[in-house]
């Protein structure tokens, strides 16, 4: 199977939590940019509440996620993890900013 890598840029403390395996999922807003990058069959704008009307969400076949610390201007620390699943749901407390907790996001699970 061919390797297909999703690259995500992160700030602290999220980057360090992923490197230490304290954090095993990352969140991205359900916005046009991420809908286009993560799905193959969803239209923009996408209504999370109407998800069942679209049927099953089909995600792009990413196999790995490359986390880069900050926005690189040269060699920046990075770590690559194997993607386990991409879904939609609510983030876990302690693994995201507090304001994320009551909203649904794309959840990228990895190991």
C-alpha positions as a printed Julia matrix, in Angstrom:
111×3 Matrix{Float64}:
   0.0    0.0    0.0
   1.32   3.42  -0.95
   2.05   5.9    1.82
  -0.15   9.04   1.74
   0.88  11.67   4.3
  -1.28  14.44   5.8
   0.89  17.3    7.13
  -0.35  19.29  10.13
   1.4   22.23  11.8
   1.04  22.49  15.58
   1.94  24.88  18.36
   2.92  24.01  21.92
   1.77  22.32  24.09
  -0.05  20.15  21.52
   3.08  19.18  19.61
   4.9   17.97  22.76
   1.81  16.05  23.92
   1.79  14.15  20.61
   5.54  13.43  20.73
   5.17  12.04  24.27
   2.09   9.96  23.24
  -0.04  11.8   25.8
  -2.27  12.94  22.93
  -3.41  10.37  20.33
  -5.87  12.45  18.31
  -5.84  15.86  16.65
  -8.77  18.12  15.78
  -9.59  20.25  12.76
 -12.6   22.53  12.29
 -15.32  21.47   9.9
 -14.7   24.3    7.47
 -14.36  24.32   3.65
 -10.55  24.0    3.76
 -10.59  20.86   5.93
 -13.63  19.36   4.2
 -11.7   19.49   0.91
  -8.5   18.13   2.47
 -10.04  15.29   4.47
 -13.1   14.06   2.54
 -13.85  12.87  -0.98
 -17.64  13.02  -1.16
 -18.81  16.01   0.9
 -19.91  19.3   -0.53
 -19.02  22.73   0.79
 -20.72  24.09   2.8
 -21.1   20.97   4.9
 -23.75  20.72   7.61
 -22.69  18.44  10.47
 -26.28  18.22  11.7
 -27.33  16.94   8.27
 -24.53  14.38   8.01
 -26.95  11.47   7.81
 -28.53  13.07   4.74
 -25.22  12.78   2.91
 -24.84   9.13   3.81
 -21.46   7.83   4.83
 -18.64  10.37   4.83
 -15.76   9.1    2.71
 -12.34  10.23   3.91
  -9.21  10.6    1.82
  -6.93   7.55   2.14
  -4.22   9.13   4.29
  -2.0    6.5    5.92
   0.27   8.76   7.97
   0.13  12.16   9.61
   3.26  14.32   9.84
   3.14  16.78  12.73
   5.44  19.78  12.35
   6.18  22.11  15.26
   5.23  25.63  14.16
   5.42  26.92  10.62
   8.81  26.02   9.19
  11.37  28.54   8.0
  13.93  25.79   7.83
  14.35  22.51   9.64
  11.7   22.31  12.35
  11.02  19.4   14.68
   8.54  16.91  13.26
   7.13  13.48  14.05
   5.19  11.07  11.84
   2.4    8.82  13.16
   0.21   6.13  11.59
  -3.42   7.22  11.07
  -5.92   4.86  12.68
  -9.14   6.67  11.77
 -10.67   9.99  10.77
 -14.14  10.74  12.14
 -16.37  13.6   13.24
 -17.04  14.16  16.93
 -16.38  16.25  20.0
 -12.84  16.65  21.35
 -11.67  15.21  24.66
 -11.09  17.53  27.6
  -7.42  18.3   28.17
  -6.47  17.53  24.57
  -7.65  20.82  23.06
  -8.43  24.43  24.0
 -11.49  24.7   26.29
 -13.51  26.56  23.65
 -13.39  23.45  21.39
 -15.27  21.19  23.81
 -18.9   21.86  22.84
 -18.49  21.74  19.07
 -17.93  18.93  16.58
 -14.64  18.65  14.7
 -12.84  16.31  12.37
 -10.94  13.94  14.67
  -7.73  12.45  13.29
  -6.8    9.43  15.43
  -3.28   8.03  15.25
  -0.81   5.72  16.98
